[in-house]
């Protein structure tokens, strides 16, 4: 017999509007939907958005507006700006959100593990001492201990203090 883990709060992800084409290009070009799309910040080079399927509470991404799957072809100015946002994002997660540490990563290409391989993006994943547990190890399941919308609102409220 297989155990079932119920997660009714995930229903809106399954039933919500499906975006055709590159989801990141859609977010980039639809500023008027920032709240619904959980955009934290945007400027002329990049935007920051909550990960819809987070590894831990507060997991967000930094994404260039430029559609490319090749980091090696990203203009240096954009890459340096993403790196600067990553530094500020780490400070935000540690000081403002209380994370004990942060994983930063990019999965480049399908073979590199990218879920959305056609548009590069950088993950910032806040971590806490003891944040992994038996569920991940034995049940291949992550436990998200708090409400996604509350986390979005909290991080969004910290942006003016950390991302300038």
KOLGU-223498 format. One record per atom (N, C-alpha, C): residue number from 1; atom name; residue in one letter; x, y, z. Coordinates in Angstrom, 3 decimals. Each point is the difference from the previous one (the first is absolute). Example, Ala and Ser with C-alpha at 12.3 -4.5 7.8 and 13.67 -1.06 7.14 Angstrom:
# residues 2
{site 1 'N' 'A' {13.190 -5.690 7.800}}
{site 1 'CA' 'A' {-0.890 1.190 0.000}}
{site 1 'C' 'A' {0.900 1.200 0.000}}
{site 2 'N' 'S' {-0.350 1.050 -0.720}}
{site 2 'CA' 'S' {0.820 1.190 0.060}}
{site 2 'C' 'S' {-0.770 1.090 0.730}}
# end
This chain:
# residues 164
{site 1 'N' 'X' {0.832 -1.176 0.000}}
{site 1 'CA' 'X' {-0.832 1.176 0.000}}
{site 1 'C' 'X' {0.883 1.249 0.000}}
{site 2 'N' 'X' {-0.356 0.964 -0.818}}
{site 2 'CA' 'X' {0.769 1.231 -0.114}}
{site 2 'C' 'X' {-0.646 1.089 0.852}}
{site 3 'N' 'X' {0.817 0.672 0.801}}
{site 3 'CA' 'X' {-0.516 1.100 0.810}}
{site 3 'C' 'X' {-0.258 1.202 -0.883}}
{site 4 'N' 'X' {-0.951 0.815 0.393}}
{site 4 'CA' 'X' {-0.351 1.204 -0.747}}
{site 4 'C' 'X' {0.266 1.200 0.886}}
{site 5 'N' 'X' {0.701 0.977 -0.538}}
{site 5 'CA' 'X' {0.248 1.239 0.708}}
{site 5 'C' 'X' {-0.863 1.071 -0.652}}
{site 6 'N' 'X' {-0.942 0.538 0.733}}
{site 6 'CA' 'X' {-0.899 1.007 -0.538}}
{site 6 'C' 'X' {0.612 1.388 0.129}}
{site 7 'N' 'X' {-0.132 0.805 -1.045}}
{site 7 'CA' 'X' {0.498 1.371 0.000}}
{site 7 'C' 'X' {-1.010 0.878 -0.741}}
{site 8 'N' 'X' {-1.149 0.277 0.615}}
{site 8 'CA' 'X' {-1.061 0.725 -0.697}}
{site 8 'C' 'X' {0.379 1.417 -0.411}}
{site 9 'N' 'X' {0.959 0.630 0.677}}
{site 9 'CA' 'X' {0.426 1.348 -0.362}}
{site 9 'C' 'X' {0.683 0.040 -1.363}}
{site 10 'N' 'X' {0.421 -1.150 -0.534}}
{site 10 'CA' 'X' {0.649 -0.049 -1.314}}
{site 10 'C' 'X' {-1.018 0.010 -1.147}}
{site 11 'N' 'X' {-1.281 -0.082 0.317}}
{site 11 'CA' 'X' {-1.042 -0.063 -1.005}}
{site 11 'C' 'X' {0.066 1.159 -0.982}}
{site 12 'N' 'X' {0.270 1.210 0.474}}
{site 12 'CA' 'X' {0.004 1.151 -0.906}}
{site 12 'C' 'X' {1.114 -0.099 -1.036}}
{site 13 'N' 'X' {1.105 -0.697 0.318}}
{site 13 'CA' 'X' {1.057 -0.172 -0.984}}
{site 13 'C' 'X' {-0.451 -0.915 -1.136}}
{site 14 'N' 'X' {-0.808 -0.964 0.356}}
{site 14 'CA' 'X' {-0.480 -0.958 -1.003}}
{site 14 'C' 'X' {-1.112 0.607 -0.844}}
{site 15 'N' 'X' {-0.867 0.774 0.630}}
{site 15 'CA' 'X' {-1.177 0.522 -0.691}}
{site 15 'C' 'X' {0.202 1.393 -0.581}}
{site 16 'N' 'X' {1.113 0.652 0.285}}
{site 16 'CA' 'X' {0.197 1.367 -0.474}}
{site 16 'C' 'X' {0.298 0.036 -1.493}}
{site 17 'N' 'X' {-0.073 1.213 -0.537}}
{site 17 'CA' 'X' {0.224 0.239 -1.418}}
{site 17 'C' 'X' {1.360 -0.550 -0.438}}
{site 18 'N' 'X' {0.025 -0.672 -1.123}}
{site 18 'CA' 'X' {1.238 -0.544 -0.551}}
{site 18 'C' 'X' {0.602 1.024 -0.964}}
{site 19 'N' 'X' {1.280 0.245 0.133}}
{site 19 'CA' 'X' {0.707 0.952 -0.856}}
{site 19 'C' 'X' {0.607 -0.752 -1.172}}
{site 20 'N' 'X' {-0.318 0.458 -1.193}}
{site 20 'CA' 'X' {0.567 -0.596 -1.212}}
{site 20 'C' 'X' {1.367 0.629 -0.275}}
{site 21 'N' 'X' {0.933 -0.778 -0.527}}
{site 21 'CA' 'X' {1.329 0.509 -0.317}}
{site 21 'C' 'X' {0.867 0.105 1.237}}
{site 22 'N' 'X' {0.997 0.859 -0.062}}
{site 22 'CA' 'X' {0.953 0.168 1.103}}
{site 22 'C' 'X' {-0.672 0.745 1.147}}
{site 23 'N' 'X' {-0.121 -0.659 1.133}}
{site 23 'CA' 'X' {-0.641 0.602 1.172}}
{site 23 'C' 'X' {0.768 1.227 0.482}}
{site 24 'N' 'X' {1.322 -0.016 -0.094}}
{site 24 'CA' 'X' {0.786 1.139 0.467}}
{site 24 'C' 'X' {-0.159 1.205 -0.929}}
{site 25 'N' 'X' {-0.106 -0.218 -1.295}}
{site 25 'CA' 'X' {-0.248 1.107 -0.932}}
{site 25 'C' 'X' {-1.388 0.586 0.244}}
{site 26 'N' 'X' {-0.949 -0.868 0.326}}
{site 26 'CA' 'X' {-1.347 0.474 0.316}}
{site 26 'C' 'X' {0.055 0.916 1.232}}
{site 27 'N' 'X' {0.659 -0.452 1.049}}
{site 27 'CA' 'X' {0.102 0.806 1.216}}
{site 27 'C' 'X' {0.726 1.308 -0.299}}
{site 28 'N' 'X' {1.069 -0.075 -0.772}}
{site 28 'CA' 'X' {0.776 1.181 -0.347}}
{site 28 'C' 'X' {-0.855 1.057 -0.698}}
{site 29 'N' 'X' {-0.895 -0.423 -0.857}}
{site 29 'CA' 'X' {-0.775 0.938 -0.823}}
{site 29 'C' 'X' {-1.386 0.325 0.557}}
{site 30 'N' 'X' {-0.343 -0.482 1.190}}
{site 30 'CA' 'X' {-1.320 0.255 0.583}}
{site 30 'C' 'X' {0.112 0.610 1.399}}
{site 31 'N' 'X' {0.593 1.177 0.055}}
{site 31 'CA' 'X' {0.198 0.696 1.275}}
{site 31 'C' 'X' {-1.314 0.200 0.753}}
{site 32 'N' 'X' {-1.072 0.179 -0.733}}
{site 32 'CA' 'X' {-1.303 0.237 0.635}}
{site 32 'C' 'X' {-0.497 -1.217 0.794}}
{site 33 'N' 'X' {0.641 -1.155 -0.179}}
{site 33 'CA' 'X' {-0.380 -1.218 0.716}}
{site 33 'C' 'X' {1.013 -0.368 1.089}}
{site 34 'N' 'X' {0.843 0.943 0.391}}
{site 34 'CA' 'X' {1.072 -0.294 0.960}}
{site 34 'C' 'X' {-0.506 -0.653 1.288}}
{site 35 'N' 'X' {-1.084 0.490 0.554}}
{site 35 'CA' 'X' {-0.494 -0.568 1.264}}
{site 35 'C' 'X' {-0.453 -1.447 -0.198}}
{site 36 'N' 'X' {-0.775 -0.270 -1.042}}
{site 36 'CA' 'X' {-0.482 -1.364 -0.255}}
{site 36 'C' 'X' {1.145 -0.950 -0.349}}
{site 37 'N' 'X' {1.026 0.531 -0.657}}
{site 37 'CA' 'X' {1.140 -0.822 -0.404}}
{site 37 'C' 'X' {1.094 -0.055 1.072}}
{site 38 'N' 'X' {-0.218 0.690 1.096}}
{site 38 'CA' 'X' {0.911 0.014 1.150}}
{site 38 'C' 'X' {1.373 0.588 -0.327}}
{site 39 'N' 'X' {-0.012 1.071 -0.788}}
{site 39 'CA' 'X' {1.234 0.718 -0.301}}
{site 39 'C' 'X' {0.365 0.840 1.219}}
{site 40 'N' 'X' {1.235 -0.101 0.411}}
{site 40 'CA' 'X' {0.499 0.743 1.157}}
{site 40 'C' 'X' {0.601 1.339 -0.398}}
{site 41 'N' 'X' {0.644 0.027 -1.169}}
{site 41 'CA' 'X' {0.776 1.167 -0.415}}
{site 41 'C' 'X' {0.245 -0.097 -1.494}}
{site 42 'N' 'X' {0.133 1.155 -0.643}}
{site 42 'CA' 'X' {0.421 0.023 -1.401}}
{site 42 'C' 'X' {0.728 1.300 -0.290}}
{site 43 'N' 'X' {0.936 -0.080 -0.928}}
{site 43 'CA' 'X' {0.706 1.182 -0.494}}
{site 43 'C' 'X' {0.287 -0.219 -1.478}}
{site 44 'N' 'X' {0.872 0.790 -0.596}}
{site 44 'CA' 'X' {0.183 -0.080 -1.457}}
{site 44 'C' 'X' {0.707 -1.280 -0.457}}
{site 45 'N' 'X' {0.737 -0.671 0.878}}
{site 45 'CA' 'X' {0.733 -1.207 -0.379}}
{site 45 'C' 'X' {-0.684 -1.306 0.406}}
{site 46 'N' 'X' {-0.612 0.009 1.180}}
{site 46 'CA' 'X' {-0.457 -1.250 0.616}}
{site 46 'C' 'X' {-1.297 0.204 0.765}}
{site 47 'N' 'X' {-0.534 -1.118 0.447}}
{site 47 'CA' 'X' {-1.072 0.024 0.986}}
{site 47 'C' 'X' {0.239 -1.139 0.981}}
{site 48 'N' 'X' {-0.620 0.137 1.164}}
{site 48 'CA' 'X' {0.086 -1.025 1.040}}
{site 48 'C' 'X' {-1.416 -0.496 0.263}}
{site 49 'N' 'X' {-0.163 -1.312 0.049}}
{site 49 'CA' 'X' {-1.329 -0.588 0.161}}
{site 49 'C' 'X' {0.088 -1.196 0.943}}
{site 50 'N' 'X' {-1.050 -0.172 0.781}}
{site 50 'CA' 'X' {-0.078 -1.171 0.872}}
{site 50 'C' 'X' {-0.069 -1.256 -0.864}}
{site 51 'N' 'X' {0.656 -1.053 0.452}}
{site 51 'CA' 'X' {-0.086 -1.276 -0.693}}
{site 51 'C' 'X' {-1.355 -0.629 0.326}}
{site 52 'N' 'X' {-0.761 -0.358 -1.024}}
{site 52 'CA' 'X' {-1.337 -0.574 0.197}}
{site 52 'C' 'X' {0.061 -1.395 0.646}}
{site 53 'N' 'X' {1.136 -0.658 -0.110}}
{site 53 'CA' 'X' {0.184 -1.337 0.580}}
{site 53 'C' 'X' {1.273 0.019 0.844}}
{site 54 'N' 'X' {-0.041 0.720 1.136}}
{site 54 'CA' 'X' {1.219 0.263 0.777}}
{site 54 'C' 'X' {0.555 -1.229 0.717}}
{site 55 'N' 'X' {1.317 0.005 0.157}}
{site 55 'CA' 'X' {0.662 -1.025 0.804}}
{site 55 'C' 'X' {-0.186 0.307 1.481}}
{site 56 'N' 'X' {0.055 1.289 0.344}}
{site 56 'CA' 'X' {-0.224 0.437 1.376}}
{site 56 'C' 'X' {-0.805 1.298 -0.049}}
{site 57 'N' 'X' {-0.645 0.377 1.094}}
{site 57 'CA' 'X' {-0.714 1.280 0.028}}
{site 57 'C' 'X' {0.951 1.160 -0.293}}
{site 58 'N' 'X' {-0.394 0.873 -0.905}}
{site 58 'CA' 'X' {0.821 1.147 -0.366}}
{site 58 'C' 'X' {0.864 -0.194 -1.230}}
{site 59 'N' 'X' {-0.054 -1.161 -0.629}}
{site 59 'CA' 'X' {0.787 -0.302 -1.205}}
{site 59 'C' 'X' {-0.467 0.914 -1.141}}
{site 60 'N' 'X' {0.920 0.822 -0.506}}
{site 60 'CA' 'X' {-0.328 0.848 -1.146}}
{site 60 'C' 'X' {1.092 -0.077 -1.050}}
{site 61 'N' 'X' {-0.291 0.597 -1.157}}
{site 61 'CA' 'X' {0.932 -0.057 -1.126}}
{site 61 'C' 'X' {0.290 1.401 -0.527}}
{site 62 'N' 'X' {1.178 0.157 -0.557}}
{site 62 'CA' 'X' {0.398 1.215 -0.706}}
{site 62 'C' 'X' {0.088 -0.391 -1.473}}
{site 63 'N' 'X' {-0.717 0.741 -0.856}}
{site 63 'CA' 'X' {-0.145 -0.399 -1.398}}
{site 63 'C' 'X' {0.248 1.204 -0.899}}
{site 64 'N' 'X' {0.863 -0.139 -1.000}}
{site 64 'CA' 'X' {0.186 1.112 -0.936}}
{site 64 'C' 'X' {-1.230 0.134 -0.903}}
{site 65 'N' 'X' {-0.288 1.229 -0.413}}
{site 65 'CA' 'X' {-1.087 0.200 -0.961}}
{site 65 'C' 'X' {0.359 -0.630 -1.354}}
{site 66 'N' 'X' {1.276 0.006 -0.314}}
{site 66 'CA' 'X' {0.468 -0.558 -1.273}}
{site 66 'C' 'X' {-0.246 -1.509 -0.040}}
{site 67 'N' 'X' {-0.692 -0.446 -1.015}}
{site 67 'CA' 'X' {-0.269 -1.432 -0.164}}
{site 67 'C' 'X' {1.231 -0.673 -0.602}}
{site 68 'N' 'X' {0.646 -0.832 0.801}}
{site 68 'CA' 'X' {1.125 -0.795 -0.484}}
{site 68 'C' 'X' {0.150 -1.229 0.883}}
{site 69 'N' 'X' {0.499 -1.059 -0.605}}
{site 69 'CA' 'X' {0.310 -1.196 0.778}}
{site 69 'C' 'X' {1.502 -0.159 0.155}}
{site 70 'N' 'X' {0.770 1.008 -0.417}}
{site 70 'CA' 'X' {1.459 -0.086 0.005}}
{site 70 'C' 'X' {0.612 1.081 0.893}}
{site 71 'N' 'X' {0.435 -0.401 1.173}}
{site 71 'CA' 'X' {0.659 0.938 0.897}}
{site 71 'C' 'X' {1.191 0.649 -0.692}}
{site 72 'N' 'X' {0.696 -0.780 -0.802}}
{site 72 'CA' 'X' {1.201 0.507 -0.676}}
{site 72 'C' 'X' {-0.311 1.097 -1.022}}
{site 73 'N' 'X' {-1.258 0.161 -0.378}}
{site 73 'CA' 'X' {-0.386 1.059 -0.944}}
{site 73 'C' 'X' {-0.732 1.151 0.688}}
{site 74 'N' 'X' {-0.188 -0.085 1.297}}
{site 74 'CA' 'X' {-0.649 1.073 0.743}}
{site 74 'C' 'X' {0.945 1.197 0.053}}
{site 75 'N' 'X' {-0.467 1.195 -0.324}}
{site 75 'CA' 'X' {0.893 1.171 0.085}}
{site 75 'C' 'X' {0.599 0.123 1.406}}
{site 76 'N' 'X' {1.279 0.317 0.071}}
{site 76 'CA' 'X' {0.706 0.115 1.276}}
{site 76 'C' 'X' {-0.694 0.969 0.947}}
{site 77 'N' 'X' {-0.528 1.080 -0.533}}
{site 77 'CA' 'X' {-0.692 0.992 0.820}}
{site 77 'C' 'X' {-1.198 -0.636 0.724}}
{site 78 'N' 'X' {-0.727 -0.858 -0.711}}
{site 78 'CA' 'X' {-1.151 -0.672 0.598}}
{site 78 'C' 'X' {0.446 -1.010 1.047}}
{site 79 'N' 'X' {1.043 -0.765 -0.312}}
{site 79 'CA' 'X' {0.516 -0.989 0.944}}
{site 79 'C' 'X' {0.494 0.665 1.284}}
{site 80 'N' 'X' {0.732 1.090 -0.135}}
{site 80 'CA' 'X' {0.500 0.714 1.177}}
{site 80 'C' 'X' {-1.163 0.551 0.827}}
{site 81 'N' 'X' {-1.050 0.453 -0.672}}
{site 81 'CA' 'X' {-1.170 0.503 0.704}}
{site 81 'C' 'X' {-0.710 -1.133 0.753}}
{site 82 'N' 'X' {-0.128 -1.153 -0.635}}
{site 82 'CA' 'X' {-0.591 -1.158 0.676}}
{site 82 'C' 'X' {0.816 -0.366 1.242}}
{site 83 'N' 'X' {1.319 0.019 -0.125}}
{site 83 'CA' 'X' {0.884 -0.324 1.122}}
{site 83 'C' 'X' {-0.176 1.000 1.136}}
{site 84 'N' 'X' {-0.135 1.273 -0.353}}
{site 84 'CA' 'X' {-0.227 1.037 1.005}}
{site 84 'C' 'X' {-1.331 -0.225 0.710}}
{site 85 'N' 'X' {-1.041 -0.341 -0.762}}
{site 85 'CA' 'X' {-1.301 -0.297 0.611}}
{site 85 'C' 'X' {0.087 -1.235 0.895}}
{site 86 'N' 'X' {0.808 -0.980 -0.395}}
{site 86 'CA' 'X' {0.169 -1.204 0.827}}
{site 86 'C' 'X' {0.624 0.362 1.344}}
{site 87 'N' 'X' {1.014 0.864 -0.005}}
{site 87 'CA' 'X' {0.614 0.426 1.265}}
{site 87 'C' 'X' {-1.033 0.674 0.897}}
{site 88 'N' 'X' {-0.782 0.884 -0.573}}
{site 88 'CA' 'X' {-1.029 0.705 0.777}}
{site 88 'C' 'X' {-1.096 -0.969 0.445}}
{site 89 'N' 'X' {-0.336 -0.949 -0.867}}
{site 89 'CA' 'X' {-1.014 -0.995 0.340}}
{site 89 'C' 'X' {0.432 -0.889 1.150}}
{site 90 'N' 'X' {1.266 -0.375 0.036}}
{site 90 'CA' 'X' {0.527 -0.808 1.116}}
{site 90 'C' 'X' {-0.101 0.796 1.297}}
{site 91 'N' 'X' {0.381 1.259 -0.047}}
{site 91 'CA' 'X' {-0.100 0.850 1.196}}
{site 91 'C' 'X' {-1.449 0.101 0.456}}
{site 92 'N' 'X' {-0.918 0.187 -0.931}}
{site 92 'CA' 'X' {-1.429 0.060 0.315}}
{site 92 'C' 'X' {-0.448 -1.282 0.694}}
{site 93 'N' 'X' {0.362 -1.149 -0.574}}
{site 93 'CA' 'X' {-0.442 -1.277 0.563}}
{site 93 'C' 'X' {0.599 -0.260 1.381}}
{site 94 'N' 'X' {1.260 0.368 0.192}}
{site 94 'CA' 'X' {0.644 -0.231 1.296}}
{site 94 'C' 'X' {-0.473 1.002 1.054}}
{site 95 'N' 'X' {0.112 1.282 -0.305}}
{site 95 'CA' 'X' {-0.313 1.028 1.000}}
{site 95 'C' 'X' {-1.500 0.244 0.144}}
{site 96 'N' 'X' {-0.699 0.087 -1.111}}
{site 96 'CA' 'X' {-1.409 0.362 0.035}}
{site 96 'C' 'X' {-0.940 -1.174 0.196}}
{site 97 'N' 'X' {0.394 -1.170 -0.489}}
{site 97 'CA' 'X' {-0.880 -1.162 0.023}}
{site 97 'C' 'X' {0.433 -1.051 1.023}}
{site 98 'N' 'X' {1.203 0.170 0.554}}
{site 98 'CA' 'X' {0.467 -0.885 1.060}}
{site 98 'C' 'X' {0.625 -1.310 -0.446}}
{site 99 'N' 'X' {0.364 -0.115 -1.274}}
{site 99 'CA' 'X' {0.638 -1.229 -0.481}}
{site 99 'C' 'X' {1.382 -0.151 0.639}}
{site 100 'N' 'X' {0.376 -1.235 0.308}}
{site 100 'CA' 'X' {1.325 -0.272 0.550}}
{site 100 'C' 'X' {1.056 -0.099 -1.097}}
{site 101 'N' 'X' {-0.440 -0.310 -1.202}}
{site 101 'CA' 'X' {0.878 -0.114 -1.162}}
{site 101 'C' 'X' {-0.833 0.095 -1.262}}
{site 102 'N' 'X' {0.670 -0.007 -1.144}}
{site 102 'CA' 'X' {-0.693 0.112 -1.284}}
{site 102 'C' 'X' {0.733 -0.852 -1.029}}
{site 103 'N' 'X' {-0.752 -0.782 -0.760}}
{site 103 'CA' 'X' {0.553 -0.668 -1.175}}
{site 103 'C' 'X' {-0.283 0.889 -1.206}}
{site 104 'N' 'X' {1.012 0.204 -0.843}}
{site 104 'CA' 'X' {-0.166 0.727 -1.263}}
{site 104 'C' 'X' {0.366 -0.969 -1.101}}
{site 105 'N' 'X' {-0.826 -0.052 -1.049}}
{site 105 'CA' 'X' {0.323 -0.921 -1.079}}
{site 105 'C' 'X' {-0.696 0.309 -1.302}}
{site 106 'N' 'X' {0.594 -0.524 -1.058}}
{site 106 'CA' 'X' {-0.572 0.071 -1.342}}
{site 106 'C' 'X' {0.122 -1.382 -0.622}}
{site 107 'N' 'X' {-1.089 -0.492 -0.541}}
{site 107 'CA' 'X' {0.013 -1.253 -0.732}}
{site 107 'C' 'X' {-0.091 0.366 -1.471}}
{site 108 'N' 'X' {1.064 -0.221 -0.735}}
{site 108 'CA' 'X' {0.062 0.428 -1.391}}
{site 108 'C' 'X' {-0.269 -1.168 -0.933}}
{site 109 'N' 'X' {-1.086 0.088 -0.749}}
{site 109 'CA' 'X' {-0.387 -1.048 -0.944}}
{site 109 'C' 'X' {-0.740 -1.134 0.683}}
{site 110 'N' 'X' {-0.754 -0.754 -0.794}}
{site 110 'CA' 'X' {-0.739 -1.156 0.530}}
{site 110 'C' 'X' {0.955 -0.982 0.672}}
{site 111 'N' 'X' {1.137 -0.258 -0.651}}
{site 111 'CA' 'X' {0.972 -0.942 0.554}}
{site 111 'C' 'X' {0.577 0.502 1.321}}
{site 112 'N' 'X' {-0.003 1.328 0.198}}
{site 112 'CA' 'X' {0.484 0.590 1.239}}
{site 112 'C' 'X' {-1.063 0.070 1.082}}
{site 113 'N' 'X' {-1.202 -0.483 -0.312}}
{site 113 'CA' 'X' {-1.071 -0.049 0.986}}
{site 113 'C' 'X' {-0.985 1.146 -0.034}}
{site 114 'N' 'X' {0.074 0.855 -1.015}}
{site 114 'CA' 'X' {-0.913 1.148 -0.070}}
{site 114 'C' 'X' {-1.426 -0.449 -0.297}}
{site 115 'N' 'X' {-0.933 0.449 0.824}}
{site 115 'CA' 'X' {-1.418 -0.264 -0.243}}
{site 115 'C' 'X' {-0.527 0.866 -1.125}}
{site 116 'N' 'X' {0.510 1.225 -0.093}}
{site 116 'CA' 'X' {-0.315 0.912 -1.104}}
{site 116 'C' 'X' {1.338 0.313 -0.661}}
{site 117 'N' 'X' {0.374 -0.850 -0.936}}
{site 117 'CA' 'X' {1.344 0.057 -0.585}}
{site 117 'C' 'X' {0.168 1.114 -1.031}}
{site 118 'N' 'X' {-1.099 0.488 -0.555}}
{site 118 'CA' 'X' {0.113 0.967 -1.097}}
{site 118 'C' 'X' {0.335 1.420 0.446}}
{site 119 'N' 'X' {-0.026 0.279 1.301}}
{site 119 'CA' 'X' {0.247 1.364 0.491}}
{site 119 'C' 'X' {0.779 -0.110 1.313}}
{site 120 'N' 'X' {1.248 0.436 -0.014}}
{site 120 'CA' 'X' {0.844 -0.151 1.187}}
{site 120 'C' 'X' {-0.581 0.761 1.191}}
{site 121 'N' 'X' {0.290 -0.506 1.179}}
{site 121 'CA' 'X' {-0.468 0.608 1.233}}
{site 121 'C' 'X' {0.854 -0.503 1.161}}
{site 122 'N' 'X' {0.099 0.830 1.018}}
{site 122 'CA' 'X' {0.810 -0.307 1.180}}
{site 122 'C' 'X' {-0.924 -0.197 1.209}}
{site 123 'N' 'X' {0.201 -1.084 0.718}}
{site 123 'CA' 'X' {-0.791 -0.303 1.193}}
{site 123 'C' 'X' {0.710 0.493 1.255}}
{site 124 'N' 'X' {-0.759 0.593 0.917}}
{site 124 'CA' 'X' {0.469 0.303 1.343}}
{site 124 'C' 'X' {-0.920 -0.762 0.947}}
{site 125 'N' 'X' {0.573 -0.961 0.711}}
{site 125 'CA' 'X' {-0.777 -0.896 0.853}}
{site 125 'C' 'X' {0.442 0.197 1.450}}
{site 126 'N' 'X' {-0.861 0.628 0.828}}
{site 126 'CA' 'X' {0.373 0.169 1.402}}
{site 126 'C' 'X' {0.043 -1.339 0.721}}
{site 127 'N' 'X' {0.920 -0.112 0.964}}
{site 127 'CA' 'X' {0.163 -1.255 0.743}}
{site 127 'C' 'X' {0.096 0.307 1.490}}
{site 128 'N' 'X' {-0.426 -0.973 0.800}}
{site 128 'CA' 'X' {0.044 0.099 1.448}}
{site 128 'C' 'X' {0.620 -1.267 0.549}}
{site 129 'N' 'X' {0.653 0.130 1.149}}
{site 129 'CA' 'X' {0.522 -1.188 0.666}}
{site 129 'C' 'X' {-1.153 -0.979 0.202}}
{site 130 'N' 'X' {0.179 -1.228 -0.421}}
{site 130 'CA' 'X' {-1.008 -1.034 0.198}}
{site 130 'C' 'X' {-1.216 0.101 -0.906}}
{site 131 'N' 'X' {0.112 0.710 -1.123}}
{site 131 'CA' 'X' {-1.180 0.158 -0.858}}
{site 131 'C' 'X' {-0.303 -1.212 -0.882}}
{site 132 'N' 'X' {0.871 -0.971 -0.019}}
{site 132 'CA' 'X' {-0.334 -1.232 -0.703}}
{site 132 'C' 'X' {-0.442 -1.018 1.037}}
{site 133 'N' 'X' {-0.864 -0.896 -0.436}}
{site 133 'CA' 'X' {-0.504 -0.984 0.951}}
{site 133 'C' 'X' {-0.240 -1.319 -0.712}}
{site 134 'N' 'X' {-0.565 -0.926 0.691}}
{site 134 'CA' 'X' {-0.196 -1.336 -0.559}}
{site 134 'C' 'X' {-0.926 -0.017 -1.204}}
{site 135 'N' 'X' {-0.922 0.968 -0.105}}
{site 135 'CA' 'X' {-0.967 -0.006 -1.111}}
{site 135 'C' 'X' {0.721 0.032 -1.350}}
{site 136 'N' 'X' {0.984 0.875 -0.125}}
{site 136 'CA' 'X' {0.744 0.101 -1.251}}
{site 136 'C' 'X' {0.761 -1.288 -0.276}}
{site 137 'N' 'X' {0.590 -0.562 1.037}}
{site 137 'CA' 'X' {0.836 -1.182 -0.161}}
{site 137 'C' 'X' {-0.783 -1.268 -0.313}}
{site 138 'N' 'X' {-1.074 -0.235 0.722}}
{site 138 'CA' 'X' {-0.692 -1.274 -0.144}}
{site 138 'C' 'X' {-1.268 0.060 -0.843}}
{site 139 'N' 'X' {-0.586 1.185 -0.151}}
{site 139 'CA' 'X' {-1.275 0.085 -0.719}}
{site 139 'C' 'X' {0.095 0.841 -1.264}}
{site 140 'N' 'X' {1.195 0.513 -0.328}}
{site 140 'CA' 'X' {0.179 0.856 -1.169}}
{site 140 'C' 'X' {-1.044 1.116 0.003}}
{site 141 'N' 'X' {-0.216 0.589 1.180}}
{site 141 'CA' 'X' {-1.005 1.039 0.201}}
{site 141 'C' 'X' {0.616 1.129 0.792}}
{site 142 'N' 'X' {-0.302 1.241 -0.392}}
{site 142 'CA' 'X' {0.457 1.150 0.762}}
{site 142 'C' 'X' {-1.164 0.532 0.818}}
{site 143 'N' 'X' {0.296 0.448 1.205}}
{site 143 'CA' 'X' {-1.010 0.605 0.852}}
{site 143 'C' 'X' {0.235 1.508 -0.001}}
{site 144 'N' 'X' {-0.986 0.734 -0.458}}
{site 144 'CA' 'X' {0.060 1.457 -0.040}}
{site 144 'C' 'X' {-0.782 0.482 1.206}}
{site 145 'N' 'X' {0.699 0.515 0.994}}
{site 145 'CA' 'X' {-0.584 0.199 1.317}}
{site 145 'C' 'X' {-0.837 1.259 0.175}}
{site 146 'N' 'X' {-0.115 0.822 -1.013}}
{site 146 'CA' 'X' {-0.738 1.250 0.151}}
{site 146 'C' 'X' {-0.691 0.382 -1.296}}
{site 147 'N' 'X' {-0.875 0.986 0.050}}
{site 147 'CA' 'X' {-0.802 0.408 -1.145}}
{site 147 'C' 'X' {0.831 0.754 -1.042}}
{site 148 'N' 'X' {-0.079 -0.429 -1.248}}
{site 148 'CA' 'X' {0.755 0.601 -1.105}}
{site 148 'C' 'X' {-0.288 1.497 -0.123}}
{site 149 'N' 'X' {-1.262 0.396 0.067}}
{site 149 'CA' 'X' {-0.378 1.405 -0.159}}
{site 149 'C' 'X' {0.594 0.862 1.113}}
{site 150 'N' 'X' {0.023 -0.512 1.220}}
{site 150 'CA' 'X' {0.583 0.747 1.116}}
{site 150 'C' 'X' {1.501 0.208 -0.218}}
{site 151 'N' 'X' {0.661 -1.028 -0.498}}
{site 151 'CA' 'X' {1.438 0.100 -0.276}}
{site 151 'C' 'X' {0.253 1.028 -1.103}}
{site 152 'N' 'X' {-0.804 -0.047 -1.060}}
{site 152 'CA' 'X' {0.133 0.980 -1.095}}
{site 152 'C' 'X' {-0.141 1.417 0.557}}
{site 153 'N' 'X' {-1.038 0.252 0.778}}
{site 153 'CA' 'X' {-0.240 1.334 0.554}}
{site 153 'C' 'X' {1.151 0.432 0.908}}
{site 154 'N' 'X' {0.528 -0.911 0.806}}
{site 154 'CA' 'X' {1.112 0.316 0.898}}
{site 154 'C' 'X' {1.237 0.396 -0.799}}
{site 155 'N' 'X' {0.390 -0.819 -0.969}}
{site 155 'CA' 'X' {1.207 0.309 -0.784}}
{site 155 'C' 'X' {-0.209 1.264 -0.819}}
{site 156 'N' 'X' {-1.171 0.162 -0.590}}
{site 156 'CA' 'X' {-0.312 1.200 -0.784}}
{site 156 'C' 'X' {0.147 1.243 0.882}}
{site 157 'N' 'X' {-0.434 -0.074 1.258}}
{site 157 'CA' 'X' {0.103 1.148 0.899}}
{site 157 'C' 'X' {1.455 0.339 0.337}}
{site 158 'N' 'X' {0.901 -0.974 -0.113}}
{site 158 'CA' 'X' {1.417 0.220 0.305}}
{site 158 'C' 'X' {0.782 0.589 -1.181}}
{site 159 'N' 'X' {-0.532 -0.111 -1.205}}
{site 159 'CA' 'X' {0.714 0.438 -1.210}}
{site 159 'C' 'X' {0.515 1.450 0.115}}
{site 160 'N' 'X' {-0.821 0.973 0.392}}
{site 160 'CA' 'X' {0.523 1.374 0.052}}
{site 160 'C' 'X' {1.186 0.184 0.934}}
{site 161 'N' 'X' {0.104 -0.820 1.038}}
{site 161 'CA' 'X' {1.110 0.111 0.942}}
{site 161 'C' 'X' {1.288 -0.644 -0.504}}
{site 162 'N' 'X' {-0.107 -0.958 -0.925}}
{site 162 'CA' 'X' {1.175 -0.773 -0.410}}
{site 162 'C' 'X' {0.353 0.122 -1.489}}
{site 163 'N' 'X' {-0.979 0.212 -0.835}}
{site 163 'CA' 'X' {0.255 0.051 -1.446}}
{site 163 'C' 'X' {-0.213 1.441 -0.456}}
{site 164 'N' 'X' {1.081 0.681 -0.246}}
{site 164 'CA' 'X' {-0.074 1.418 -0.415}}
{site 164 'C' 'X' {0.759 0.194 -1.277}}
# end
